[in-house]
Amino acid sequence: MPQPGSAPPPVRAPDEQPRAGFFRVLAAVFASFLGIRKKAAGERDAISIKPLHVIVAGLLGAAILAAAVLSLVRFITHPN
């Protein structure tokens, strides 16, 4: 029984999915970079991930990818 004066728990529709967490957004963006998305996972993520989070994670992933490629090129071309 709820305590007097306490707010009731939030009510969600039975088919409503919770919002995706940070690591789920990063995993979705990483899988998209590699091109290994399943249709069901893409549809699920389209419902639970906000577009702003995808943009931020995509920019972060692109920066990490660019830094990794530049580091690899410098390592290979660096004279001993």
Buried (B, 14 or more C-beta within 10 A) or exposed (E): EEEEEEEEEEEEEEEEEEEBEEEBBBBBBBBBEEEEEEEEEEEBBEEBBEEEBBEBBBEEBEEEEEEEEEEEEEEEEEEE
